Each structure stands twice: as structure tokens, then as C-alpha cells.
């Protein structure tokens, strides 16, 4: 088969979005999908595979698969991944490939945010925020809805501001209250939006970026990087250029694809574990049960394809995760 029809697949499954990237033989991004997870990661992964198959044809060959994100293990089980890595590694790899010499990665998604510090291509420090919504994309979505504008309009309007207002950004509740107060005082909408952008950036730098050695080149990744108001606020606060890469919204998936490429290169012509593009039509099911084998009472998750067990996890001792087909023991555990 021609190398033009052979691809590496990277999949990043998070709470808000599921991203898929097809990497071609010349390291070009052939396809990039950004899908809403909507609480159904298995369905969304299958939907993504179906879309990719329609775009590249069923004769195309996936020769390596990498998964990342909070549901990376689930994605790896469904797809048959060759490599499974955390988000820090995936984002760092993608950024280093896209912008060699990058030293700081600012990543803000819908429900979480992170900062990654690199030196000479190696991650030397990082931090994540998964608690406060004030430093994530959901905060901007909430405020845009409150102001009656589309989130796509938020950034372009914010950069038109002449006198951004000061808004407390330590907490999303305080920020919204402060924003409403500024509205009632009669401040122009662009000034309020720019104030919200600055508040979010301050929150990010004071929490996620606290005590971090932020040096350029700086890459801004994640869905929020689409907002030019946030980028401008970062540049004003840091006094440095902030670069938004072309595939900013799917950098985790791109990194996973690069990692799959590295794994295949290291292992030569070893067969990929990928289950095939036809998995879009497979019937997957997730179920759970409590193991009563000891005082821990672990809640075990079981993933099945066409009623055949693919994987189990959630147990502390390995009793279930170390086995695949043992339905008798599952029945005993549920008793």
C-alpha cells in the first residue's frame, strides 16, 4: 500500500471534547476532528472513527494509534492503542514538534488548565488546575451566555476594548457578580469582555502558573486559544509574544499521534494493535460491579465488545484488571 494511505492516529478524550488527529507519512495533519464528548466517550470515539473513515476511505491503513486525555485508558481499550500517555507528555511532544525550542506551554481547555515548562525539549515542571472553573473555558462560556453573546464573538469584541474594566477573577462567582456590577454602571461591552479576559489570565497565572519560570517561546494551546482576547491579555501580563499554533485545539491528539509514530519507528514493522476502522459499527458496553472479595469493596469497571470482555480496571489488587474472560468470578462478586 502506498505510504500516502498510511496514517498514525492520535486520540485525546476529555470531559468536554474528544479530539482525533490523522498524521500522514510526511508529518502533515491530514485530518483533525474536534467533537463534543457530551458524557458519552465511547459513542463519541466511534463517531469520530466513522467520520474519519468517510473522509479517508475504508482502504486507508492506520499503522499506529496513541491515546491521551482523562479517558485515555478507555480510548486505548476501544481502539487498540499502541501507546497510552498522559496529557502533559502528549502536549509537550506536540508543541516541541510544532515549535522546536518551545520553553512554556499555556494550555486551557473547557474544564481544566495546565502549564508545562520545558528546557531543551524536556519537561522540567508542570501544574494543573482541575478545581476552580474561573481559569477554564467553561468560565468564558458562562459569562458569554450571561451577556447574551455567542462565545465566538467574545474574543473579537474584547480586543476592541479601549479601557478594560477591573474584574475580580479569583472565583467564578465573584467574577460574575463583579461583571454584573460593571454592566449596571454602564461600562461598554468590549471593556467588560476585556476585563473578563484579564481576570481569567490573572487567575491562571496566580494559580496554575504560580512560581513557574515562564520563558519564551510561549505556546498557547487548548480550545480557549481560539479567543484573541485571552491571547492579548496573556501578552500584556507576561510582556512577551504568545504563539497560537495552527492546530491549537487538538494538540493533545497530535502529540498522541507523534508518540504512536515514535513507537512504530522504535519497534520496526510490528503489527499495530488497532482494531480497525470497522469498530465504528461495533457494539461496545460499559458496566460496573462491586468486588466483595475484601474490605476495600472496589468498584470495578468492565468494557465489553459484542459481549466479549476487553478490559477491566478499578480494583486495587489486580484481581480483575489482570483477567479478561472470567464471567464466573464476576457473578460471584455481584452476589
N, C-alpha and C positions, 0 to 999 in steps of 0.2 A: 504493500500500500504506500502511496505517495506520502512523504512527510507533511504535505500540505493538509492532509486529512487526519493527522495525528495530533492530539491535544493533551494538555495537562489541565486537570480540573481542580479548582480551589473553591471550597465552600465554607462560609462563615455564617453560623447560625446564632443569632442573638435574640433577646426578648422582643425587640421591636422589628428588626429586619433580618431577612435571610438573603445573603449575597452569594452569587455564583460567578466565577470568572473562568473563561477558557483561554488558556495560554497556548499560542502557536509555537511552531518549531523555531521561529526566529525571535522569540520572546515578545511577540506582539500580542496585545489583548484582542482576541478575536471576538469574544462576546463578554458582556458584563451585565448581570441582572441584579436589580435591587428590588426585592419583594418584601411585602409586609408579612411578618410571621403570624400575627393575629392569634397567638396562643396555640397554633397548630403546626409545630415544626415539621412533623413527618409529612403532613399533607403539602406543606409549602416546599419542602425539598423535592418531593415527587413532581409538583407543579413546575418547579424550576428545571428539572431534568426534561420534562415534556417540552417545555419551551425551547430549550437548547437543542433537543433532537429535531424539532421542526425547523430550526434555523440552520443547522449544520448537516442534517440528513442522517438517516439510520446507518449509512455505510461508514460514517466517521468513526475513528477509533480513539478512545480515551486510554492513554498509556500510563497514567499516574494520577492519583487522587490524594488531595490533602484536605483536612478539615480543621477548623478552629472555631472559636466562639464559646459561649457558655453552654451550648448544646453540642459541642464538638464530638463527644463520645457517641451520642445518639446518631448524629450525622454519619460518623465513621461506620457504625453498625449497619445503617440502612444502605449506604453507598458501597461499602467495602473499601475503606480508605487504606492507602499505603503509608500515610504518615498523619499523626494527630498531634497538634501543637497548641499551646495557649496563645491568647491574643497578643501578649507582649512580644513574643517571638515572631509571630506572623506579621504584625505591623512593622516591627523593626527590619525584618528581611525585605519587605516590600519597599519601605522608604529608602533603604540602603541601595537597592537595585535601581529605583527611580531617580534618586538624587545621591550619588556616591559622595561620602563625606558629611552627610547629614549628622548633626550633633544633638538636635532636640526634636521630638515628635510631640505635638499637641493633638490629642485625639478626643473628640467629643461626639458621642452618639445620642440616641434617643433617651436611654435610661441610665447611662453611666459615662464616665470620662476617665481619661488616663493621661499621664505624661511619661515619656520614655527618654532617658538620657543615654546617648551613645558616644563613645570615643573610639576612633579608629575602627568603626564598624562593629563594635562590641557593646552590648547593653551593660552599663555600669550602675544604673539606678532607674527606678520607676516608682510610680504611685498610682493608685486607682481610687475613684470615688464612686461608690455604689449605694450611698445612703441618701444624700441630700439632692433633691430634684433641681435646686437652684443653679446647679452647674452643668445641666444637661439640656438636650434638645427639647424634652418634654416641657421644660420651663418656658421656652420660647413659644411652643405650640399653645400653651395655656394662655399666655399673655396676648398672643395674636388673636385667639378666639375671643378673649375678653374685650379687645379693642375693635373687633368686628372686621379684621382684615385677613386675607389669606397669608399663610406662612411664607409663600413665595414672594410676597410684596414686602415682607418685614425688612430684609437687608437693603434692598434698593431705596426704600424710604429712609432708613436710618442714616445712610451715607449722605443724605441731603440736609441733615441737621446743621444748623448754624450755631446753636447754643445748647448742647446736650444737657439735660437736667440731671441732678444728682439723685440717684435712687439707691436705697439700701438693698444690698444684694446678698446679705448673709443667709437669708431664708426666703423661700419662695412665697410664704405667707406675708412676711413683712414687705417684700418687694412689690407684691400685688397691691397691698394697702397703700404703699407709698406712691405707686403709679396712679392709682385712682385719685389720690390727693392732688397730684400734679395735673391730672386731667381737669379736676374741678377748679384749679387755679387758672386754667385757660392756656397752658403751655401747648405749642403746636405739636401735632402728632410725630413728625420726624424727630423733634428734640426728645420726646418721651421714648421713642424707639431706640434712639442712640444711647439714651441713659440706661435703658434696659440692657443693651449690648455691653456697655461699660460695666454695669453691675455684675453681669454674668462673668465677664472676664476677670474682674477683681475677685469674685468668689472662687473662681477656678485657680487663680494664681495664689490666693491666700490659703487654699486648702490642698488641692492636688499638687500645685506647684511650689508649695511652701518649702523653703530651704533647698530648692533644686538649683543647680548651676546651669541656667538656661543660656546657651550659646548658639550662634548661627553656624551653618544654615539651619533654619527652623521650618519644619513641615507641619502643616495644619491638615489633619485628616478626620474622617468621620462625616456623617451626614450634615452636621452643623457647619462644616467648612463651606457649604453652599451659600452661606449667609455673609455677604460682603461687609455688613455692619460689624459682625463679630471679628472678622479678619482685621478691619480697620482699628477696632478697639484694642486688639492684641498688639498691633504695630505701634499704636500710641503709647500703650502701657510699657511695652518692652523696649521701645526705641530702636527696633530692628525690623528688617523685612521679614514677612511671614509668607512662605510659599505654599500655595494650594496646588497639589499635584492633579494631573488630568483625571485620574480615577480615584479621587479622594474618598468617595462614598463606599468603595469596595476594596480598600487597601488590605483589609484582613484576609479576604478571599484571594486577592492577588498574591499575598505573601504565602498563603497555603499552597497555591499553585506552584510558586517558585520552590517551596520546600519539597513538593512532590517531584518536581523536576530534578532537584538535587539528589533525592533518594534513588530515583531511577538511574541517574548517572553513576552513582556510587555502586549500585548493585548490578550494573550492566543490563542485560536483556531479560532480567527476571520478570515473570508474568505479574501483571497488576492484579490486585485483589478486587478491583472494581466489578460490581455485579452486572453492569451493562445498562445501556440506555433504556432497555425494556422494563427496568424496575419502576418506571413511571406508571405502569399498569398493574404492578404487584399489589397484593393486599397486605398491608402492614398493620399490626395491632400492638398496643402497649397495655400492659396490665401490671398490677402490683399485688403483693401479698405480704403478710407479716410472718416472719420466721419465729416460731416459738421454741427454737432449739436451746436458747439460753436466756438470761435475764436482759440482754440487750434489746430483744424484740425488734430486730432490724426490719425496716420496710424495704423489701426487695422489688426492683423494677425488672420486668421481663419484656423483651421485644421479640415479636414473632412475625414471620413472613409466611403467608399461606399456611398458618397453623404450626409452622416449624419454628422452634426456639432458635433465635440468632444469638442472643446475649442476655446476661443478667448482671445487675450491679446493685449496690446499695448495702450489701452485707459487710460487716467489719472483719469477719474471719476468713472470707473467701470460700465458704461452704457452697454458695450458689454461683458466684461470679466465676468460679473455677470449673463449673459444669455447664453443659449446654442442654442435652436431652436427658431429662430426669424427671418426667412429669409425676412419677410416683411420689418423689420427695416433696414436690410442690403440694400435692394433695395432702400429704401428711402435715405439712407446715400450716396449711389453712385450717386443718381440723381443730 
